[in-house]
Amino acid sequence: MTTHLDNPTATSTQRRPNLAVVGAVGGSVAALLAMISTAVDSPFRPKEGPTSGQWGIFPDASAGEVAAHAGIALLAAVVVFAVAARVALRQKPGSTAVWSLVLAILGLPTGIVVYWSGLPAALGIAAIVLGLDARRRLGRLPASAAVGIGLGAIVLIANSMLVFAS
């Protein structure tokens, strides 16, 4: 006789991702990228200004501006993880996989338009977490979760590169 403990895909015995931890990590990454885009110069930025071509702090970066960008990023992470990811994790695993794909697709245009806000990083991380959760609960990786994980990773990496280069 097989019990639910012998079934590796049984959802009742498996833990869901801890959204508080994932949200804190996602919010921290988003806030860090937002602060870097506001105040940190890097060798990857265009060569203009007194500190270009090397690592340093922008001389005209104000603490208020840096704090405002970090606050926007943290707010974006709270919305993504406390609202969207929480709703997605309460759905059936197939729906969670679709949520992963939707959040990753939303991350693509935000990664270009509001790359400084931290929103693309939060969306990318949430897409990856939701795709992995769908895989864990289904016991297989649906196509929508696979594409969501891949696009989420692309969004996160591209956003990081854009933050350091612009």
N, CA and C atoms as a LAMMPS dump frame, in Angstrom:
ITEM: TIMESTEP
0
ITEM: NUMBER OF ATOMS
498
ITEM: BOX BOUNDS ff ff ff
-5.0000000000000000e+02 5.0000000000000000e+02
-5.0000000000000000e+02 5.0000000000000000e+02
-5.0000000000000000e+02 5.0000000000000000e+02
ITEM: ATOMS id mol type element x y z
1 1 1 N 0.838 -1.18 0
2 1 2 C 0 0 0
3 1 3 C 0.882 1.241 0
4 2 1 N 0.558 2.173 -0.836
5 2 2 C 1.325 3.409 -0.941
6 2 3 C 0.625 4.503 -0.147
7 3 1 N 1.377 5.159 0.678
8 3 2 C 0.815 6.276 1.434
9 3 3 C 1.273 7.575 0.809
10 4 1 N 0.704 8.661 1.29
11 4 2 C 1.099 9.961 0.755
12 4 3 C 2.554 10.282 1.09
13 5 1 N 3.142 9.605 2.074
14 5 2 C 4.546 9.857 2.412
15 5 3 C 5.489 9.228 1.4
16 6 1 N 5 8.182 0.68
17 6 2 C 5.844 7.519 -0.312
18 6 3 C 5.806 8.225 -1.665
19 7 1 N 4.864 9.099 -1.852
20 7 2 C 4.701 9.792 -3.121
21 7 3 C 5.495 11.091 -3.097
22 8 1 N 6.56 11.2 -3.916
23 8 2 C 7.378 12.412 -3.857
24 8 3 C 6.672 13.658 -4.366
25 9 1 N 5.546 13.494 -5.055
26 9 2 C 4.845 14.676 -5.57
27 9 3 C 3.661 15.068 -4.703
28 10 1 N 3.496 14.401 -3.575
29 10 2 C 2.36 14.747 -2.706
30 10 3 C 2.571 16.127 -2.105
31 11 1 N 1.608 16.989 -2.279
32 11 2 C 1.772 18.365 -1.813
33 11 3 C 1.594 18.502 -0.316
34 12 1 N 0.917 17.569 0.326
35 12 2 C 0.647 17.712 1.752
36 12 3 C 1.901 17.54 2.599
37 13 1 N 2.917 16.84 2.114
38 13 2 C 4.117 16.595 2.907
39 13 3 C 5.267 17.526 2.536
40 14 1 N 5.072 18.374 1.554
41 14 2 C 6.164 19.223 1.092
42 14 3 C 5.952 20.65 1.564
43 15 1 N 7.056 21.292 1.844
44 15 2 C 6.995 22.675 2.307
45 15 3 C 6.959 23.626 1.132
46 16 1 N 6.196 24.673 1.291
47 16 2 C 6.167 25.738 0.298
48 16 3 C 7.34 26.675 0.564
49 17 1 N 7.711 27.46 -0.442
50 17 2 C 8.772 28.438 -0.195
51 17 3 C 8.35 29.425 0.888
52 18 1 N 9.264 29.781 1.739
53 18 2 C 8.994 30.762 2.782
54 18 3 C 9.042 32.143 2.135
55 19 1 N 7.873 32.73 1.905
56 19 2 C 7.811 34.01 1.195
57 19 3 C 8.466 35.137 1.974
58 20 1 N 8.493 35.025 3.293
59 20 2 C 9.156 36.068 4.077
60 20 3 C 10.65 36.084 3.772
61 21 1 N 11.253 34.906 3.712
62 21 2 C 12.691 34.82 3.429
63 21 3 C 12.97 35.189 1.976
64 22 1 N 12.204 34.608 1.062
65 22 2 C 12.412 34.896 -0.362
66 22 3 C 12.149 36.37 -0.646
67 23 1 N 11.113 36.92 -0.041
68 23 2 C 10.803 38.339 -0.225
69 23 3 C 11.888 39.236 0.347
70 24 1 N 12.444 38.849 1.507
71 24 2 C 13.529 39.645 2.098
72 24 3 C 14.767 39.619 1.213
73 25 1 N 15.085 38.455 0.68
74 25 2 C 16.238 38.358 -0.223
75 25 3 C 15.957 39.128 -1.514
76 26 1 N 14.762 38.92 -2.078
77 26 2 C 14.401 39.64 -3.303
78 26 3 C 14.37 41.141 -3.098
79 27 1 N 13.829 41.578 -1.971
80 27 2 C 13.799 43.013 -1.665
81 27 3 C 15.184 43.579 -1.46
82 28 1 N 16.054 42.809 -0.831
83 28 2 C 17.432 43.269 -0.625
84 28 3 C 18.172 43.404 -1.942
85 29 1 N 18.009 42.416 -2.817
86 29 2 C 18.654 42.488 -4.139
87 29 3 C 18.105 43.671 -4.918
88 30 1 N 16.792 43.841 -4.903
89 30 2 C 16.174 44.954 -5.626
90 30 3 C 16.656 46.295 -5.083
91 31 1 N 16.694 46.442 -3.746
92 31 2 C 17.147 47.702 -3.14
93 31 3 C 18.611 47.961 -3.446
94 32 1 N 19.421 46.921 -3.386
95 32 2 C 20.846 47.081 -3.688
96 32 3 C 21.052 47.54 -5.131
97 33 1 N 20.35 46.913 -6.069
98 33 2 C 20.476 47.329 -7.469
99 33 3 C 19.972 48.759 -7.672
100 34 1 N 18.913 49.131 -6.972
101 34 2 C 18.398 50.501 -7.087
102 34 3 C 19.403 51.504 -6.544
103 35 1 N 20.043 51.177 -5.425
104 35 2 C 21.046 52.096 -4.86
105 35 3 C 22.275 52.184 -5.753
106 36 1 N 22.679 51.06 -6.343
107 36 2 C 23.829 51.068 -7.25
108 36 3 C 23.529 51.925 -8.47
109 37 1 N 22.31 51.792 -9.015
110 37 2 C 21.975 52.58 -10.207
111 37 3 C 21.958 54.072 -9.915
112 38 1 N 21.711 54.438 -8.666
113 38 2 C 21.611 55.84 -8.289
114 38 3 C 22.949 56.454 -7.913
115 39 1 N 23.809 55.705 -7.225
116 39 2 C 24.959 56.341 -6.584
117 39 3 C 26.321 55.762 -6.927
118 40 1 N 26.386 54.616 -7.588
119 40 2 C 27.685 53.972 -7.791
120 40 3 C 28.123 54.086 -9.238
121 41 1 N 29.331 54.562 -9.419
122 41 2 C 29.943 54.61 -10.741
123 41 3 C 30.712 53.316 -10.943
124 42 1 N 30.792 52.854 -12.169
125 42 2 C 31.531 51.625 -12.461
126 42 3 C 32.295 51.781 -13.764
127 43 1 N 33.276 50.905 -14.004
128 43 2 C 34.03 50.976 -15.26
129 43 3 C 33.175 50.67 -16.48
130 44 1 N 31.973 50.172 -16.284
131 44 2 C 31.121 49.784 -17.398
132 44 3 C 30.219 50.921 -17.883
133 45 1 N 30.178 52.013 -17.156
134 45 2 C 29.347 53.153 -17.537
135 45 3 C 30.05 53.955 -18.639
136 46 1 N 29.286 54.75 -19.4
137 46 2 C 29.912 55.616 -20.405
138 46 3 C 30.912 56.566 -19.756
139 47 1 N 31.955 56.868 -20.46
140 47 2 C 33.044 57.702 -19.927
141 47 3 C 32.668 59.178 -19.954
142 48 1 N 32.047 59.647 -18.899
143 48 2 C 31.724 61.067 -18.77
144 48 3 C 31.667 61.4 -17.288
145 49 1 N 32.125 62.558 -16.923
146 49 2 C 32.136 62.957 -15.517
147 49 3 C 33.479 62.68 -14.861
148 50 1 N 33.671 63.192 -13.679
149 50 2 C 34.967 63.092 -13.022
150 50 3 C 35.318 61.695 -12.515
151 51 1 N 34.345 60.837 -12.24
152 51 2 C 34.672 59.519 -11.701
153 51 3 C 34.47 58.396 -12.698
154 52 1 N 34.184 58.701 -13.949
155 52 2 C 33.892 57.637 -14.902
156 52 3 C 35.146 56.833 -15.224
157 53 1 N 34.928 55.592 -15.529
158 53 2 C 36.031 54.704 -15.855
159 53 3 C 36.608 53.991 -14.646
160 54 1 N 36.045 54.232 -13.485
161 54 2 C 36.529 53.547 -12.292
162 54 3 C 35.386 53.41 -11.291
163 55 1 N 35.586 52.539 -10.31
164 55 2 C 34.58 52.369 -9.271
165 55 3 C 34.574 53.587 -8.361
166 56 1 N 33.415 54.004 -7.946
167 56 2 C 33.319 55.134 -7.031
168 56 3 C 31.875 55.552 -6.819
169 57 1 N 31.709 56.558 -5.985
170 57 2 C 30.389 57.113 -5.702
171 57 3 C 30.228 58.378 -6.527
172 58 1 N 29.056 58.543 -7.138
173 58 2 C 28.799 59.768 -7.879
174 58 3 C 28.892 60.958 -6.928
175 59 1 N 29.64 61.996 -7.295
176 59 2 C 29.76 63.138 -6.394
177 59 3 C 28.455 63.892 -6.19
178 60 1 N 27.547 63.802 -7.143
179 60 2 C 26.286 64.539 -7.01
180 60 3 C 25.134 63.671 -6.494
181 61 1 N 25.439 62.438 -6.048
182 61 2 C 24.391 61.558 -5.519
183 61 3 C 24.024 61.99 -4.105
184 62 1 N 22.75 62.256 -3.897
185 62 2 C 22.31 62.67 -2.564
186 62 3 C 21.776 61.466 -1.796
187 63 1 N 21.89 61.532 -0.491
188 63 2 C 21.397 60.439 0.35
189 63 3 C 19.889 60.285 0.202
190 64 1 N 19.187 61.397 0.029
191 64 2 C 17.74 61.341 -0.144
192 64 3 C 17.339 60.613 -1.415
193 65 1 N 18.064 60.874 -2.491
194 65 2 C 17.77 60.216 -3.756
195 65 3 C 18.044 58.713 -3.665
196 66 1 N 19.157 58.36 -3.041
197 66 2 C 19.499 56.95 -2.87
198 66 3 C 18.444 56.258 -2.01
199 67 1 N 18.039 56.9 -0.911
200 67 2 C 17.018 56.334 -0.026
201 67 3 C 15.679 56.2 -0.747
202 68 1 N 15.334 57.173 -1.566
203 68 2 C 14.069 57.115 -2.309
204 68 3 C 14.065 55.94 -3.282
205 69 1 N 15.167 55.735 -3.989
206 69 2 C 15.246 54.616 -4.929
207 69 3 C 15.194 53.285 -4.196
208 70 1 N 15.882 53.195 -3.061
209 70 2 C 15.847 51.962 -2.272
210 70 3 C 14.435 51.713 -1.749
211 71 1 N 13.743 52.759 -1.328
212 71 2 C 12.368 52.621 -0.846
213 71 3 C 11.425 52.154 -1.931
214 72 1 N 11.595 52.685 -3.14
215 72 2 C 10.773 52.253 -4.275
216 72 3 C 11.023 50.771 -4.559
217 73 1 N 12.283 50.36 -4.499
218 73 2 C 12.623 48.96 -4.756
219 73 3 C 12.022 48.045 -3.696
220 74 1 N 12.094 48.454 -2.445
221 74 2 C 11.508 47.638 -1.375
222 74 3 C 9.997 47.559 -1.501
223 75 1 N 9.366 48.663 -1.875
224 75 2 C 7.919 48.657 -2.095
225 75 3 C 7.552 47.723 -3.246
226 76 1 N 8.336 47.77 -4.316
227 76 2 C 8.092 46.873 -5.451
228 76 3 C 8.209 45.413 -5.018
229 77 1 N 9.229 45.115 -4.203
230 77 2 C 9.409 43.735 -3.735
231 77 3 C 8.251 43.302 -2.833
232 78 1 N 7.77 44.204 -2.001
233 78 2 C 6.635 43.868 -1.13
234 78 3 C 5.407 43.553 -1.979
235 79 1 N 5.151 44.365 -2.987
236 79 2 C 3.99 44.124 -3.845
237 79 3 C 4.135 42.791 -4.577
238 80 1 N 5.316 42.531 -5.125
239 80 2 C 5.52 41.299 -5.888
240 80 3 C 5.402 40.074 -4.991
241 81 1 N 6.071 40.09 -3.841
242 81 2 C 6.109 38.885 -3.01
243 81 3 C 4.91 38.753 -2.079
244 82 1 N 4.434 39.842 -1.517
245 82 2 C 3.316 39.75 -0.571
246 82 3 C 1.978 39.616 -1.275
247 83 1 N 1.9 40.075 -2.502
248 83 2 C 0.622 40.007 -3.212
249 83 3 C 0.679 38.952 -4.316
250 84 1 N 1.452 39.204 -5.35
251 84 2 C 1.443 38.325 -6.527
252 84 3 C 1.937 36.914 -6.21
253 85 1 N 3.081 36.796 -5.561
254 85 2 C 3.629 35.465 -5.285
255 85 3 C 2.749 34.707 -4.294
256 86 1 N 2.22 35.392 -3.312
257 86 2 C 1.343 34.721 -2.334
258 86 3 C 0.085 34.186 -3.018
259 87 1 N -0.511 34.975 -3.896
260 87 2 C -1.691 34.516 -4.635
261 87 3 C -1.322 33.328 -5.522
262 88 1 N -0.182 33.416 -6.202
263 88 2 C 0.239 32.353 -7.114
264 88 3 C 0.497 31.045 -6.382
265 89 1 N 1.068 31.105 -5.193
266 89 2 C 1.373 29.882 -4.448
267 89 3 C 0.126 29.209 -3.901
268 90 1 N -0.976 29.925 -3.824
269 90 2 C -2.234 29.33 -3.353
270 90 3 C -3.015 28.673 -4.48
271 91 1 N -2.547 28.816 -5.702
272 91 2 C -3.217 28.233 -6.864
273 91 3 C -2.758 26.787 -7.059
274 92 1 N -3.372 26.106 -7.994
275 92 2 C -2.925 24.769 -8.388
276 92 3 C -1.533 24.904 -9.005
277 93 1 N -0.732 23.834 -8.984
278 93 2 C 0.643 23.925 -9.507
279 93 3 C 0.72 24.385 -10.959
280 94 1 N -0.23 23.971 -11.783
281 94 2 C -0.217 24.421 -13.179
282 94 3 C -0.421 25.921 -13.296
283 95 1 N -1.281 26.463 -12.442
284 95 2 C -1.497 27.911 -12.432
285 95 3 C -0.281 28.656 -11.895
286 96 1 N 0.41 28.056 -10.925
287 96 2 C 1.631 28.67 -10.405
288 96 3 C 2.683 28.761 -11.508
289 97 1 N 2.754 27.739 -12.353
290 97 2 C 3.698 27.757 -13.477
291 97 3 C 3.369 28.895 -14.437
292 98 1 N 2.085 29.115 -14.682
293 98 2 C 1.672 30.217 -15.563
294 98 3 C 2 31.56 -14.917
295 99 1 N 1.781 31.685 -13.6
296 99 2 C 2.156 32.916 -12.889
297 99 3 C 3.653 33.185 -13.048
298 100 1 N 4.455 32.14 -12.985
299 100 2 C 5.898 32.293 -13.175
300 100 3 C 6.193 32.922 -14.527
301 101 1 N 5.549 32.41 -15.549
302 101 2 C 5.742 32.935 -16.896
303 101 3 C 5.256 34.377 -17.012
304 102 1 N 4.104 34.677 -16.435
305 102 2 C 3.543 36.036 -16.514
306 102 3 C 4.462 37.045 -15.823
307 103 1 N 4.949 36.71 -14.621
308 103 2 C 5.839 37.642 -13.915
309 103 3 C 7.145 37.847 -14.68
310 104 1 N 7.665 36.779 -15.286
311 104 2 C 8.889 36.924 -16.073
312 104 3 C 8.657 37.807 -17.3
313 105 1 N 7.522 37.629 -17.961
314 105 2 C 7.205 38.468 -19.131
315 105 3 C 7.036 39.921 -18.709
316 106 1 N 6.393 40.167 -17.56
317 106 2 C 6.268 41.537 -17.057
318 106 3 C 7.638 42.138 -16.722
319 107 1 N 8.58 41.295 -16.338
320 107 2 C 9.92 41.77 -16.012
321 107 3 C 10.696 42.269 -17.217
322 108 1 N 10.382 41.762 -18.405
323 108 2 C 11.134 42.181 -19.601
324 108 3 C 10.989 43.671 -19.908
325 109 1 N 9.777 44.204 -20.067
326 109 2 C 9.695 45.645 -20.364
327 109 3 C 10.09 46.526 -19.176
328 110 1 N 9.787 46.065 -17.948
329 110 2 C 10.189 46.884 -16.799
330 110 3 C 11.699 46.93 -16.664
331 111 1 N 12.377 45.88 -17.135
332 111 2 C 13.837 45.868 -17.09
333 111 3 C 14.463 46.922 -17.977
334 112 1 N 13.723 47.394 -18.951
335 112 2 C 14.23 48.437 -19.844
336 112 3 C 13.726 49.811 -19.397
337 113 1 N 12.452 49.897 -19.081
338 113 2 C 11.837 51.186 -18.792
339 113 3 C 12.183 51.695 -17.397
340 114 1 N 12.057 50.851 -16.401
341 114 2 C 12.306 51.277 -15.015
342 114 3 C 13.362 50.373 -14.367
343 115 1 N 14.469 50.157 -15.065
344 115 2 C 15.523 49.263 -14.577
345 115 3 C 16.069 49.717 -13.226
346 116 1 N 16.021 51.002 -12.947
347 116 2 C 16.572 51.568 -11.724
348 116 3 C 15.691 51.319 -10.512
349 117 1 N 14.45 50.861 -10.726
350 117 2 C 13.466 50.799 -9.643
351 117 3 C 13.568 49.557 -8.766
352 118 1 N 14.262 48.533 -9.205
353 118 2 C 14.31 47.288 -8.46
354 118 3 C 13.168 46.347 -8.814
355 119 1 N 12.147 46.848 -9.505
356 119 2 C 11.006 46.022 -9.884
357 119 3 C 11.408 44.845 -10.783
358 120 1 N 12.269 45.044 -11.788
359 120 2 C 12.644 43.891 -12.618
360 120 3 C 13.332 42.781 -11.816
361 121 1 N 14.176 43.143 -10.863
362 121 2 C 14.84 42.127 -10.044
363 121 3 C 13.823 41.351 -9.219
364 122 1 N 12.867 42.051 -8.619
365 122 2 C 11.84 41.377 -7.828
366 122 3 C 10.99 40.463 -8.704
367 123 1 N 10.612 40.922 -9.889
368 123 2 C 9.821 40.09 -10.796
369 123 3 C 10.606 38.868 -11.257
370 124 1 N 11.883 39.046 -11.578
371 124 2 C 12.714 37.923 -12.017
372 124 3 C 12.881 36.877 -10.929
373 125 1 N 13.158 37.316 -9.71
374 125 2 C 13.32 36.379 -8.602
375 125 3 C 12.005 35.649 -8.32
376 126 1 N 10.907 36.371 -8.318
377 126 2 C 9.599 35.74 -8.074
378 126 3 C 9.274 34.724 -9.164
379 127 1 N 9.572 35.04 -10.421
380 127 2 C 9.307 34.11 -11.515
381 127 3 C 10.108 32.82 -11.329
382 128 1 N 11.35 32.94 -10.935
383 128 2 C 12.19 31.755 -10.71
384 128 3 C 11.634 30.917 -9.56
385 129 1 N 11.305 31.567 -8.451
386 129 2 C 10.794 30.847 -7.279
387 129 3 C 9.473 30.15 -7.6
388 130 1 N 8.578 30.822 -8.297
389 130 2 C 7.281 30.213 -8.623
390 130 3 C 7.446 29.051 -9.604
391 131 1 N 8.344 29.196 -10.57
392 131 2 C 8.595 28.097 -11.505
393 131 3 C 9.16 26.874 -10.806
394 132 1 N 10.087 27.097 -9.886
395 132 2 C 10.659 25.974 -9.132
396 132 3 C 9.622 25.34 -8.204
397 133 1 N 8.748 26.164 -7.637
398 133 2 C 7.693 25.62 -6.783
399 133 3 C 6.716 24.768 -7.599
400 134 1 N 6.366 25.212 -8.791
401 134 2 C 5.472 24.425 -9.643
402 134 3 C 6.117 23.086 -9.986
403 135 1 N 7.406 23.108 -10.27
404 135 2 C 8.132 21.861 -10.558
405 135 3 C 8.109 20.927 -9.353
406 136 1 N 8.342 21.466 -8.183
407 136 2 C 8.367 20.661 -6.97
408 136 3 C 6.999 20.034 -6.702
409 137 1 N 5.938 20.814 -6.865
410 137 2 C 4.601 20.305 -6.56
411 137 3 C 4.08 19.344 -7.612
412 138 1 N 4.47 19.53 -8.87
413 138 2 C 3.992 18.645 -9.94
414 138 3 C 4.869 17.407 -10.103
415 139 1 N 6.12 17.498 -9.675
416 139 2 C 7.038 16.392 -9.891
417 139 3 C 7.643 16.398 -11.29
418 140 1 N 7.348 17.407 -12.046
419 140 2 C 7.9 17.594 -13.399
420 140 3 C 7.951 19.084 -13.677
421 141 1 N 8.639 19.456 -14.725
422 141 2 C 8.774 20.871 -15.062
423 141 3 C 7.91 21.193 -16.276
424 142 1 N 6.759 21.844 -16.061
425 142 2 C 5.928 22.21 -17.205
426 142 3 C 6.628 23.269 -18.062
427 143 1 N 6.228 23.332 -19.317
428 143 2 C 6.868 24.272 -20.253
429 143 3 C 6.742 25.712 -19.777
430 144 1 N 5.576 26.077 -19.255
431 144 2 C 5.401 27.464 -18.815
432 144 3 C 6.33 27.796 -17.648
433 145 1 N 6.548 26.849 -16.745
434 145 2 C 7.475 27.079 -15.627
435 145 3 C 8.909 27.143 -16.125
436 146 1 N 9.264 26.285 -17.087
437 146 2 C 10.625 26.301 -17.631
438 146 3 C 10.922 27.635 -18.308
439 147 1 N 9.981 28.115 -19.102
440 147 2 C 10.172 29.408 -19.762
441 147 3 C 10.175 30.533 -18.723
442 148 1 N 9.312 30.45 -17.71
443 148 2 C 9.285 31.454 -16.641
444 148 3 C 10.603 31.506 -15.891
445 149 1 N 11.175 30.345 -15.572
446 149 2 C 12.464 30.297 -14.88
447 149 3 C 13.554 30.895 -15.762
448 150 1 N 13.577 30.495 -17.027
449 150 2 C 14.594 31.007 -17.953
450 150 3 C 14.492 32.508 -18.172
451 151 1 N 13.28 32.99 -18.421
452 151 2 C 13.088 34.425 -18.616
453 151 3 C 13.355 35.198 -17.325
454 152 1 N 12.964 34.631 -16.195
455 152 2 C 13.236 35.277 -14.916
456 152 3 C 14.732 35.454 -14.691
457 153 1 N 15.503 34.429 -15.034
458 153 2 C 16.964 34.527 -14.911
459 153 3 C 17.521 35.57 -15.871
460 154 1 N 17.004 35.594 -17.084
461 154 2 C 17.45 36.592 -18.069
462 154 3 C 17.129 38 -17.577
463 155 1 N 15.924 38.188 -17.051
464 155 2 C 15.523 39.503 -16.525
465 155 3 C 16.466 39.929 -15.406
466 156 1 N 16.743 39.026 -14.484
467 156 2 C 17.607 39.346 -13.343
468 156 3 C 19.025 39.682 -13.785
469 157 1 N 19.585 38.879 -14.678
470 157 2 C 20.954 39.118 -15.155
471 157 3 C 21.019 40.391 -15.994
472 158 1 N 20.079 40.55 -16.923
473 158 2 C 20.082 41.742 -17.782
474 158 3 C 19.878 43.006 -16.964
475 159 1 N 19.011 42.946 -15.955
476 159 2 C 18.792 44.109 -15.101
477 159 3 C 20.06 44.468 -14.346
478 160 1 N 20.746 43.475 -13.828
479 160 2 C 22.006 43.732 -13.12
480 160 3 C 23.032 44.366 -14.047
481 161 1 N 23.126 43.855 -15.259
482 161 2 C 24.082 44.419 -16.224
483 161 3 C 23.712 45.856 -16.587
484 162 1 N 22.434 46.112 -16.789
485 162 2 C 21.999 47.463 -17.143
486 162 3 C 22.239 48.45 -16.021
487 163 1 N 22.043 48.019 -14.781
488 163 2 C 22.29 48.882 -13.627
489 163 3 C 23.75 49.299 -13.567
490 164 1 N 24.655 48.37 -13.83
491 164 2 C 26.089 48.7 -13.761
492 164 3 C 26.584 49.441 -14.99
493 165 1 N 25.868 49.335 -16.115
494 165 2 C 26.372 49.918 -17.348
495 165 3 C 25.756 51.26 -17.72
496 166 1 N 24.681 51.66 -17.069
497 166 2 C 24.066 52.926 -17.497
498 166 3 C 24.179 53.991 -16.443
